[in-house]
Amino acid sequence: MLDRIAEKWSLSVVHELAWGPLRFTELKRRLDGVSQRMLTATLRGLERDGLVRRTVHPVMPPRVDYQLTPLGVSLLDTVCRLMAWTVEHMPDIERARHEFDRAAESAG
């Protein structure tokens, strides 16, 4: 379960759905860089784990919405804190990576 929750796109989907139901195309537009295949797999996994609910509306053309379940909502506080931590510390992480890579090049 930690693998699913900690996965980049899962965190991003849960974060985006915090504001309410979204259609697949809306989610894809908000998640810069996600492929259609990856978003589909992520949503299916989150649905399987009971974090996301998929609702098909009987209209033409068919409309499908995704929203957080109560279980998914219970995860929001943790996800939002993790996302905020990542944004806050990204410069430190990038600096550490750069230093590590530079040291590895010098050694090798």
N, C-alpha and C positions, 0 to 999 in steps of 0.2 A: 504494500500500500504506500509506503514511503517513496518508492520509485515513481509511482504515478503522481503523487501530490507534488513531489519535488521537481518533476519534469518541467522544463521551461514553458512549453505550450499549455500544460495543464494549469500552472500558476496563472498564466496570462488569461486563459479562458475564464477561470473562476473569478479573477479580478474584474474582467469586463462584464461578466454576468451579474456582478454585485449591484449594478444600477438597474437591473430588470431584464426581462426576456429580450432576446435578440434573434434575428434570423441568421442563417448560415452566412449569407453574403455580407451582412453587417459585421458579424464577428470577423470574417476574413479581412474585410477592409480595415478594421481596427487593429488587427494583429500583423504588423508589418513583417514581411518575410516568411509567413507561414504558407505552406503549399496546401492546395485543396485536399490532397491525400492525407497529409499530416493532421490537418484540422479535423477531417472526418474520423481518423483513427483516435485522435485525442478525445473528441466528443463521445465516441462510442465507448471508450474506456471509462470516461467520467460517468456516463450513463450506466454502464455495467456496475460501477462501484456505488451507485446510488447518490452521486453528487449532483448530477444534472438530469433534468427531465426534458424529454423530446416530445413536443406536441404537434401533431399533424392536423391542420385545419382543412375540412372538406370543402375547399373552394377551387376554382379554376383560374389560373394555374395553382397547383397545390402550394400551400404555405406551411413551412415548418419553423417552429420557434423552439429555442433552447432557453431554459431557465434553471436557476439553482433550486435544488430541493431543500427542505429544512436541514438535512445533513450537510449539504453544500454551504448553506448560509452559516452554519456553525463553524465552518472553516475560514470564513472571511477575515476575522480579526488576525489570525495567524498569517494568512496569505498577504494581507495588506501590510503587516509589520515586516514580513520578509521582503516584499517588493520595495518598501521604503528604505530598509537597510541596504539593499542592493544599490539603489540609486545614490544614497548618501555615500557609500564606500567604494563606488566604482572607480573613482580616480586613484584611490589607494591600491585597489586590486590591479588596475592597469599598470601602475608604477611598479608594484612587486613583480608582476609578470615580465615587464621590460627588464628589470634588474636580473631576474632569474635567467631569462633568455640570453642576456649579455654575458653573464657569468658562465653559462653553459657553452657559449661560443668560444670564450677565452680558454676554457678548460679542454675543449675538444677538438 
